[in-house]
C-alpha cells in the first residue's frame, strides 16, 4: 500500500479497510468464496484490455450464489460473472440501481466516486477516491457508488468476480426517448454510464462523454 501511494501522488488512495470506504460500500464477511475463487483459476487474463462476462454458469452453480441472493439481495435474482484484464485507467464511471459485489480474485484497485457529485451529467475526476482491495476480499458497492473496471497492481493483470441483479449490463431491448437528464446516461440494461472523452471506443458506442478532468492512470 505505501509503495502504491508513493507511486500515485495524484490519487487519494486508501486501503479498503479505511473509514473512507464507508460511503461507498462495505466488506462482506461471513461468506465462503473459496469455491468461486477456485472456479476463477480456469479463467484467463487477456493479453491486452479487459474481458467482462455478465453471467457464467460455472460460477452460478456454486453455493455462494444462493447465499448472496438471499442475504445480500433479499431474494432478488442475481447473476455471477467476472471481469479480468490489464486496465490501468479510469476510462469511465457507471452505476446501477442495486448493489454490485466485487470479489478480488487477485489484488486490485477500484476507482470510486459518488452519484451525488454528478452535476448536469458531468462528473469531475477531482472527486475520485481509490481503494486497494486485497486478494480474497469481497466488497458490496452501494447503488450510489460510481465505479468501472478495476485497475491492475502487477504486470500479470487482475481477476474480479462481479455479482449484480439479474439482467444488468445486457443490451437494451430499445432505448426510449429521454424524459429526464439521467436518461441520456443509460447505456445498457440497469447501467448508467459516463465515459471519459478520451475513451473513443465507448463514445462511438453511444456512451455519454460526461467525465471532466484527467483520465486517471493507476501506477504500480
N, C-alpha and C positions, 0 to 999 in steps of 0.2 A: 504493500500500500504506500509506504513512504517513498519508495522509488518511483511509483506511478505518479504520485502527487508532484514530485520533483520534476518529472518529465512533462507535466501538464499544468504549468503555472497559469494558463489561460482558463482553467476549469475549476469550478468548485467541486472537488472530488472527495467523496466520503466512503467509508465502509457502510454496507447495508445495515450494520448493527447500530450506526449512529442515529441519534434522535432526529436528525434532519430527514430521515426516510419516512417518518411517521405520517406526514401529509399525503404521501404518495401511495403507501401500501403497508403491508405487514409481512413478516416472515411466518411461513406456515410451519408449525411444529406439531409433532404427534403423528405424522403420517410417514409411512414407509414407502419410499420411492425407489427402492433397490431394484424391483422388477422392471420398471420402465427404464431405469438407468442402464440395466443390462441389455434391454432391447435396443437402446441407442448405440450400443457398441457395433451393431450391424449396419449403422448408417455412415455415410461418408461426408467429408467436408469437401466442397467443390474446389477445384484448383484456383478459381477466382470468383468473386461475387458471392452471393448468398443463394441458398435454396430454401424455400418455405413450402411445406405441405400442411394443409389445414387439418386433415383427418387421416390418421394412419392406423390401419386395422390392428397391427401388432401391439400398438400402444393402447388402443381402446379395448383390447381383450384382457387387460390386466385388472387386478383387484382395485387398484387405486382409482380407476375411473368412477366406479360406483360410490366410493367413499367421498370423492370430491364433489360428485354430482349431488349427493345427498346433503353433505355437511357444509360445503362452501357455497354451493349454488341453490340450496334449498329445494332440490328436486327438479330444477330445470335441466333439460337435456344439454349435454356438453359434447365437445369434440377435443380429441388429443392429437396434436401434430407436432411438428418440430421446425426449427429454423437453424440451419448450420451454415457457416460461412466464414468469410475473411474480412468483414466490414470494419472500417475504422472511422467512418464519417457519420454525421448526423443525418444528412440527406432529406429527412422529412420527420414529421410527427403526426401520429394518429391517436384516435381514441375510439372507444366502443361504449355502447350502453349495456354495461355489465362488466364485471371484473375479468381481468386476464391473469392467469397463473403462469409464471415462468419458472422452470426448474433448470438450474445451471448444471449442465452435464459436464462442462468444463468451467474454469474460471472465466468470467466475462465482466464487462462494464455496461450498465444501462444509462443512457442519457435521457433524463426525465424533465417534464415540465407540468404545468397545471392549465387545465381548460380555462380557468378563471382569468388567466393572463392573455387570452386571445382577445384582441380588440379589432373590430371591423374586419374580421377574418385575417388578421395579421398577428404573428407571434414573433417577438424579439428573442433572439438566442441569448441575450444577456440574462434571461431568467433561468437558463438551463442549469440543472444540477446533475452531477454524475455519481453513480454508486457502483462500487466494486462488489460483485456477487460471487462468493467462492463456490467452487465445485461442490455439488450435492445440496445446495441451498435452494429452497422453494419460496417464492415470494408471490403474494397476491397484489396486483396493481389495481387500485380502485378505478372506477369508470371515469373519474375526472383527471386521471393521470395521462399526460401526453407521453408517448413512447414510440419507438420504432425498432429496427433491428439492433441486436446487441453489438458491442464492439469487442474485437479480439484483444487479448493481452499477451499473446505469444504468436510466433510465426505460424504455428500449427492451425490457427483459427479458433472458432468456437462451435459448441453444440448447445442447443437450448430447446427443451420441451415447452410447447405452447398450448395452454388449455384455454378454451373460450366457449361462450354459449354457442350451441349448435347452429351452423349456417353462417357464422361470422366469416368474413373475408371471401365469401363466394361471390361470383359475378352477380350484378344486379339484373333481375329479370327485365326491368325497364327503369329508366330514370325519369321521374316526373318533373314537370315544370316547377321551378323553385317558388316556394311560398315565403320562406324565411331566408335570412342571410346564411344560416348554418347549412341550408340545403346545398349551397354551392360547394361545400366541402365533402359531401357524400360521394365516396369513390367506389366502394363495394358494399355488399350487404353488411350492415352494422359496422361500417368502417368510415369514419370521417377523417380526412387526411389533408394536411398542409405540407406541400413539398417545398424544398429549397429550390430557388430559381436555377441553380447550377445543375440540379438533377433532371436533366432534359428527358431522360427515359421515362420519368414519371409524368412530367408536364405533357409530353407527347401522347400519353395515355389518358389525359384529361384531368390530371391532378391539379388542384388549385395551388398556385405559387404564393403561399402565404407566409413563408419563413423569411424574416428580416434579420440580416446580420451574417456573420461568417458561417460557412458550412463546417461546423466544428470537427476537428480531427482529434482522435484519441491516440496519443503517442504511447509507446511501450518500449 
